[in-house]
Amino acid sequence: MTIRIIELHPLLLIVCATSYVFGWFLELLCLLVIVLIHEFGHVLTAKYFGWNVTRVVIWPFGGVMETSDYYNRPLKEEWLVTIAGPLQHIWLYAVIIVLDKLWLNDALSLLLIWMNSAILVFNLIPVLPLDGGRLLLLFFQQYFSFYRTIIMMAIWSIVFLLFLNGILWINQLYSLQLMGISIFLILDNWFLWRQRDRFLLKHLLSRHLRRQVKRDHICILRANPNYSLSNIVKEFKRNHYHYVYIEDEDLLSEDDCLTGLFGQAR
């Protein structure tokens, strides 16, 4: 598995040009280095587990590791890959303190500490696709169905962002940058909600092809004979193997359901 490219978002190129004109290029460079270290925490952990990481995209306010393996790997792996990004900021604090003792001036040291803290706190906001939102999603997926948690987190993220923006507006802490970031995150979650069925099918197809689900967590579902397979599989949980009891008819295993579902799709 290799990363094909580290891609700069077009908006970042505009920010770079603006920073150069106004003399903020050093500050922007420091910010980008911290963002890259954060993202490569995700990348190196994902590579350790054999994930298919295709690229890293750097935005003006952060970055994202693009992979087809989110939602399709064991929960333990996703926990570790997700938390690996925020953990990089811990040792970065130590590096900044050491550099401050050696040759950095106090102003630059304080700026680096502020940037490191800002990126860490921003990424831990509990909305998707930020790390805090992914951690919250993984927590819910231990108790609720995959399909339900996608809907819950998309709605929660949009509502939380609107509420947070309202609080900032009331306290006169709003800015164009915050508005742009908020719009981006809201649209991303709106897209997630609109594409919830596609995300479910990708997740189920991965389960069907890889057969990675262990049978030490068994979940028994009861379904009406009139229920379609597409409705039954919406109740499937991650990290569980399912048996579906069809009233007065039959008992289907998860493999039976997935084979029937994708057999019908063909």
Sine and cosine of phi, psi and omega as CSV:
sin_phi,cos_phi,sin_psi,cos_psi,sin_omega,cos_omega
0.00,0.00,0.76,-0.65,0.02,-1.00
-0.73,-0.68,0.42,-0.91,0.12,-0.99
-1.00,0.01,0.84,-0.54,-0.08,-1.00
-0.97,0.24,-0.53,0.85,-0.12,-0.99
-0.30,-0.95,0.54,-0.84,0.26,-0.97
-0.97,-0.23,0.91,-0.41,-0.16,-0.99
-0.95,-0.31,0.71,-0.70,0.09,-1.00
-1.00,-0.05,0.80,-0.60,0.04,-1.00
-0.89,0.45,0.61,-0.79,-0.01,-1.00
-0.80,0.60,-0.58,0.81,0.03,-1.00
-0.90,0.44,-0.53,0.84,0.02,-1.00
-0.91,0.41,-0.59,0.81,0.03,-1.00
-0.89,0.45,-0.61,0.79,0.05,-1.00
-0.91,0.41,-0.68,0.74,0.02,-1.00
-0.89,0.45,-0.64,0.77,0.03,-1.00
-0.87,0.49,-0.72,0.70,0.00,-1.00
-0.89,0.45,-0.68,0.73,0.01,-1.00
-0.90,0.44,-0.67,0.74,0.00,-1.00
-0.89,0.45,-0.63,0.78,0.02,-1.00
-0.90,0.43,-0.68,0.73,-0.02,-1.00
-0.89,0.45,-0.65,0.76,-0.08,-1.00
-1.00,-0.06,0.09,1.00,0.06,-1.00
0.98,0.21,0.46,0.89,-0.02,-1.00
-0.94,-0.34,0.30,0.95,-0.15,-0.99
-0.91,0.41,-0.61,0.79,0.02,-1.00
-0.88,0.47,-0.68,0.73,0.02,-1.00
-0.89,0.46,-0.67,0.74,0.01,-1.00
-0.91,0.41,-0.64,0.77,0.02,-1.00
-0.88,0.48,-0.68,0.73,0.04,-1.00
-0.88,0.47,-0.67,0.75,0.01,-1.00
-0.88,0.47,-0.69,0.72,-0.02,-1.00
-0.91,0.41,-0.60,0.80,0.04,-1.00
-0.89,0.46,-0.68,0.73,0.02,-1.00
-0.90,0.43,-0.67,0.74,0.02,-1.00
-0.88,0.47,-0.69,0.72,0.01,-1.00
-0.89,0.46,-0.67,0.74,0.03,-1.00
-0.88,0.47,-0.67,0.74,0.05,-1.00
-0.86,0.52,-0.76,0.65,-0.06,-1.00
-0.92,0.39,-0.59,0.80,0.00,-1.00
-0.96,0.28,-0.27,0.96,0.21,-0.98
-0.90,0.44,-0.70,0.72,0.09,-1.00
-0.89,0.45,-0.72,0.69,-0.11,-0.99
-0.89,0.45,-0.75,0.66,-0.06,-1.00
-0.90,0.43,-0.60,0.80,0.04,-1.00
-0.94,0.35,-0.65,0.76,0.04,-1.00
-0.90,0.44,-0.66,0.75,0.03,-1.00
-0.89,0.45,-0.60,0.80,0.02,-1.00
-0.86,0.52,-0.60,0.80,0.00,-1.00
-1.00,-0.01,0.05,1.00,0.06,-1.00
0.98,0.19,0.45,0.89,0.02,-1.00
-0.95,0.30,0.40,-0.92,0.07,-1.00
-1.00,-0.03,1.00,0.00,0.03,-1.00
-1.00,-0.04,0.85,-0.53,-0.09,-1.00
-0.99,-0.10,-0.63,0.78,0.00,-1.00
-0.25,-0.97,0.24,-0.97,0.12,-0.99
-0.88,-0.48,0.84,-0.55,0.00,-1.00
-0.96,-0.26,0.80,-0.60,0.00,-1.00
-0.98,-0.20,0.85,-0.53,0.03,-1.00
-0.99,-0.12,0.09,-1.00,0.09,-1.00
-0.91,0.40,-0.38,0.93,-0.09,-1.00
-0.83,-0.55,0.27,0.96,-0.01,-1.00
0.34,-0.94,-0.42,-0.91,0.00,-1.00
-0.40,-0.92,0.09,-1.00,0.02,-1.00
-0.52,-0.85,0.67,-0.74,0.12,-0.99
-1.00,-0.04,0.86,-0.51,-0.02,-1.00
-1.00,-0.06,0.79,-0.61,-0.02,-1.00
-0.44,-0.90,0.51,-0.86,0.06,-1.00
-1.00,0.07,0.02,1.00,-0.13,-0.99
-0.99,-0.11,-0.15,0.99,0.13,-0.99
-0.87,0.49,0.66,-0.75,-0.01,-1.00
0.97,0.25,-0.07,1.00,-0.11,-0.99
-0.85,-0.53,0.10,0.99,-0.01,-1.00
-0.91,-0.41,0.23,-0.97,0.05,-1.00
-0.83,0.56,0.55,-0.83,-0.05,-1.00
-0.84,0.54,-0.62,0.78,-0.01,-1.00
-0.86,0.51,-0.68,0.73,0.02,-1.00
-0.88,0.47,-0.70,0.71,-0.04,-1.00
-0.92,0.40,-0.60,0.80,0.09,-1.00
-0.84,0.54,-0.76,0.65,-0.09,-1.00
-0.93,0.36,-0.66,0.75,0.02,-1.00
-0.90,0.43,-0.65,0.76,-0.04,-1.00
-0.93,0.36,-0.70,0.71,-0.06,-1.00
-0.97,0.26,-0.31,0.95,-0.04,-1.00
-0.89,0.46,-0.53,0.85,0.02,-1.00
-0.90,0.43,-0.86,0.51,0.02,-1.00
-0.85,0.53,-0.51,0.86,-0.02,-1.00
-0.90,0.43,-0.42,0.91,0.00,-1.00
-0.89,0.46,-0.47,0.88,-0.06,-1.00
-0.94,0.34,-0.38,0.93,-0.02,-1.00
-0.92,0.40,-0.77,0.64,0.00,-1.00
-0.96,0.29,-0.39,0.92,0.07,-1.00
-0.90,0.44,-0.60,0.80,0.07,-1.00
-0.85,0.53,-0.70,0.72,-0.01,-1.00
-0.89,0.45,-0.66,0.75,0.01,-1.00
-0.89,0.45,-0.68,0.73,-0.01,-1.00
-0.89,0.46,-0.66,0.75,0.00,-1.00
-0.90,0.43,-0.67,0.74,0.02,-1.00
-0.90,0.43,-0.71,0.71,0.01,-1.00
-0.89,0.45,-0.56,0.83,0.03,-1.00
-0.89,0.45,-0.62,0.79,0.01,-1.00
-0.95,0.33,-0.48,0.88,-0.10,-0.99
-1.00,0.06,-0.84,0.54,-0.11,-0.99
-0.50,-0.87,-0.21,0.98,-0.01,-1.00
-0.95,0.30,0.56,-0.83,0.14,-0.99
-0.99,0.16,0.30,-0.95,-0.11,-0.99
-0.88,0.47,-0.60,0.80,-0.04,-1.00
-0.90,0.44,-0.71,0.71,-0.01,-1.00
-0.93,0.36,-0.60,0.80,0.04,-1.00
-0.89,0.46,-0.70,0.71,0.03,-1.00
-0.90,0.44,-0.62,0.78,0.03,-1.00
-0.89,0.45,-0.69,0.72,0.01,-1.00
-0.90,0.43,-0.65,0.76,0.03,-1.00
-0.90,0.43,-0.66,0.75,0.02,-1.00
-0.90,0.43,-0.70,0.71,0.01,-1.00
-0.89,0.45,-0.71,0.70,0.00,-1.00
-0.87,0.50,-0.68,0.74,0.00,-1.00
-0.93,0.37,-0.66,0.75,-0.03,-1.00
-0.89,0.45,-0.69,0.72,0.01,-1.00
-0.92,0.40,-0.65,0.76,0.03,-1.00
-0.88,0.47,-0.77,0.64,-0.03,-1.00
-0.90,0.43,-0.69,0.73,0.01,-1.00
-0.85,0.52,-0.71,0.71,-0.03,-1.00
-0.94,0.35,-0.34,0.94,0.01,-1.00
-1.00,-0.05,0.03,1.00,0.12,-0.99
-0.87,0.48,0.76,-0.65,-0.15,-0.99
-0.98,0.20,0.85,0.53,0.08,-1.00
-0.72,-0.70,0.51,-0.86,0.07,-1.00
-0.98,0.21,0.54,-0.84,0.07,1.00
-1.00,-0.07,0.34,0.94,-0.02,-1.00
-0.94,0.35,0.31,-0.95,-0.05,-1.00
-0.87,0.50,-0.62,0.78,0.03,-1.00
-0.88,0.48,-0.63,0.78,0.05,-1.00
-0.93,0.37,-0.63,0.78,0.03,-1.00
-0.91,0.42,-0.64,0.77,0.04,-1.00
-0.90,0.43,-0.66,0.75,0.03,-1.00
-0.91,0.41,-0.64,0.76,0.05,-1.00
-0.87,0.49,-0.72,0.69,-0.01,-1.00
-0.89,0.45,-0.58,0.81,0.06,-1.00
-0.89,0.46,-0.76,0.66,0.00,-1.00
-0.90,0.43,-0.55,0.84,-0.05,-1.00
-0.94,0.34,-0.17,0.99,0.11,-0.99
-0.97,0.23,-0.31,0.95,-0.12,-0.99
-0.84,-0.54,-0.42,0.91,-0.06,-1.00
-0.86,-0.51,0.24,-0.97,0.00,-1.00
-0.92,0.40,0.42,-0.91,0.01,-1.00
-0.84,0.55,-0.73,0.68,-0.05,-1.00
-0.89,0.46,-0.69,0.72,-0.03,-1.00
-0.91,0.41,-0.62,0.78,-0.03,-1.00
-0.94,0.35,-0.55,0.84,0.06,-1.00
-0.88,0.47,-0.71,0.70,0.01,-1.00
-0.91,0.42,-0.72,0.69,-0.01,-1.00
-0.84,0.54,-0.73,0.68,-0.08,-1.00
-0.95,0.31,-0.57,0.82,0.04,-1.00
-0.90,0.43,-0.72,0.69,0.00,-1.00
-0.92,0.39,-0.72,0.69,0.02,-1.00
-0.84,0.55,-0.70,0.71,-0.05,-1.00
-0.89,0.46,-0.70,0.71,0.00,-1.00
-0.90,0.43,-0.73,0.69,-0.01,-1.00
-0.89,0.45,-0.70,0.71,-0.02,-1.00
-0.89,0.46,-0.68,0.73,0.00,-1.00
-0.90,0.43,-0.66,0.75,0.04,-1.00
-0.90,0.43,-0.67,0.74,0.03,-1.00
-0.89,0.45,-0.72,0.70,-0.01,-1.00
-0.89,0.45,-0.66,0.75,0.04,-1.00
-0.91,0.42,-0.59,0.81,0.06,-1.00
-0.89,0.45,-0.68,0.73,0.03,-1.00
-0.88,0.47,-0.70,0.71,0.01,-1.00
-0.90,0.44,-0.63,0.77,0.01,-1.00
-0.90,0.43,-0.69,0.72,-0.01,-1.00
-0.88,0.47,-0.62,0.79,-0.03,-1.00
-1.00,0.00,0.20,0.98,0.07,-1.00
0.83,0.56,0.66,0.75,0.03,-1.00
-0.93,-0.37,0.28,0.96,-0.10,-0.99
-0.99,0.11,0.40,-0.92,0.04,-1.00
-0.45,-0.89,0.25,-0.97,0.03,-1.00
-0.90,0.44,-0.58,0.82,0.01,-1.00
-0.90,0.44,-0.72,0.70,0.02,-1.00
-0.89,0.45,-0.63,0.78,0.02,-1.00
-0.89,0.45,-0.68,0.73,0.01,-1.00
-0.90,0.45,-0.70,0.71,0.02,-1.00
-0.89,0.46,-0.69,0.73,-0.03,-1.00
-0.90,0.44,-0.68,0.73,0.02,-1.00
-0.88,0.47,-0.68,0.73,0.02,-1.00
-0.86,0.51,-0.74,0.68,-0.04,-1.00
-0.93,0.37,-0.63,0.78,0.03,-1.00
-0.90,0.43,-0.70,0.72,0.02,-1.00
-0.90,0.43,-0.61,0.80,0.02,-1.00
-0.89,0.46,-0.65,0.76,0.00,-1.00
-0.97,0.25,-0.53,0.85,0.10,-1.00
-0.90,0.44,-0.67,0.74,0.06,-1.00
-0.89,0.46,-0.66,0.75,0.03,-1.00
-0.87,0.50,-0.69,0.72,0.01,-1.00
-0.91,0.42,-0.68,0.74,0.00,-1.00
-0.90,0.44,-0.55,0.84,-0.08,-1.00
-0.98,-0.19,0.36,0.93,-0.09,-1.00
-0.86,0.51,-0.61,0.79,0.01,-1.00
-0.93,0.37,-0.59,0.81,0.02,-1.00
-0.92,0.39,-0.66,0.75,0.05,-1.00
-0.89,0.46,-0.63,0.78,0.03,-1.00
-0.89,0.45,-0.71,0.70,-0.02,-1.00
-0.90,0.44,-0.63,0.77,0.05,-1.00
-0.89,0.46,-0.67,0.74,0.02,-1.00
-0.90,0.43,-0.71,0.71,-0.02,-1.00
-0.92,0.38,-0.61,0.79,0.03,-1.00
-0.90,0.44,-0.63,0.78,0.06,-1.00
-0.89,0.45,-0.67,0.74,0.04,-1.00
-0.89,0.45,-0.63,0.78,-0.03,-1.00
-0.93,0.38,-0.65,0.76,-0.08,-1.00
-0.99,0.13,-0.62,0.79,-0.10,-0.99
-1.00,0.00,-0.45,0.90,-0.03,-1.00
0.76,0.65,0.77,0.63,-0.05,-1.00
-1.00,-0.03,-0.18,0.98,-0.10,-1.00
-0.95,0.30,0.86,-0.51,0.05,-1.00
-0.97,0.25,0.39,-0.92,-0.07,-1.00
-0.98,-0.19,0.37,0.93,0.04,-1.00
-1.00,0.08,-0.20,0.98,0.12,-0.99
-0.88,-0.47,0.98,-0.20,-0.06,-1.00
-0.99,-0.17,0.71,-0.71,0.05,-1.00
-0.83,-0.56,0.83,-0.56,0.03,-1.00
-0.99,-0.16,0.84,-0.54,0.04,-1.00
-0.94,-0.35,0.55,-0.83,0.07,-1.00
-0.91,-0.41,0.73,-0.68,-0.08,-1.00
-0.71,-0.70,0.55,-0.83,0.11,-0.99
-0.95,0.31,0.61,-0.79,0.02,-1.00
-0.83,0.56,-0.39,0.92,-0.01,-1.00
-0.99,0.12,-0.14,0.99,-0.01,-1.00
-0.94,0.34,0.64,-0.77,0.09,-1.00
-1.00,0.07,0.34,-0.94,0.04,-1.00
-0.87,0.49,-0.60,0.80,-0.02,-1.00
-0.89,0.45,-0.47,0.88,0.07,-1.00
-0.99,0.14,-0.60,0.80,-0.02,-1.00
-0.89,0.45,-0.71,0.71,-0.08,-1.00
-0.94,0.35,-0.24,0.97,0.08,-1.00
-0.93,0.37,-0.23,0.97,0.03,-1.00
-0.99,-0.11,0.01,1.00,-0.01,-1.00
-0.94,0.33,0.70,-0.72,0.03,-1.00
-0.98,-0.21,0.45,-0.89,0.13,-0.99
-0.96,0.29,0.47,-0.88,0.05,-1.00
0.91,0.43,0.31,0.95,0.06,-1.00
-0.77,-0.64,0.52,-0.85,0.16,-0.99
-0.96,-0.29,0.70,-0.71,-0.19,-0.98
-0.93,-0.36,0.60,-0.80,0.24,-0.97
-0.84,-0.54,0.71,-0.70,-0.07,-1.00
-0.92,-0.38,0.88,-0.47,0.02,-1.00
-1.00,-0.03,0.93,-0.37,0.04,-1.00
-1.00,0.02,0.88,-0.48,-0.11,-0.99
-0.79,0.61,0.82,-0.57,0.08,-1.00
0.88,0.47,0.24,0.97,-0.03,-1.00
-0.79,-0.62,-0.93,0.36,-0.20,-0.98
-0.38,-0.92,0.18,-0.98,0.11,-0.99
-0.88,-0.47,0.88,-0.47,-0.03,-1.00
-0.97,-0.26,0.65,-0.76,0.12,-0.99
-1.00,0.07,0.21,-0.98,0.07,-1.00
-0.86,0.51,-0.66,0.75,0.02,-1.00
-0.87,0.49,-0.64,0.77,0.04,-1.00
-0.87,0.49,-0.71,0.70,-0.04,-1.00
-0.90,0.43,-0.71,0.71,-0.05,-1.00
-0.94,0.34,-0.61,0.79,0.06,-1.00
-0.90,0.43,-0.67,0.74,0.04,-1.00
-0.91,0.41,-0.64,0.77,-0.03,-1.00
-0.91,0.42,-0.77,0.64,-0.07,-1.00
-0.99,0.14,-0.34,0.94,0.16,-0.99
-0.92,0.39,-0.65,0.76,0.05,-1.00
-0.92,0.40,-0.61,0.79,-0.02,-1.00
-0.89,0.46,-0.60,0.80,0.04,-1.00
-0.94,0.34,0.00,0.00,0.00,0.00
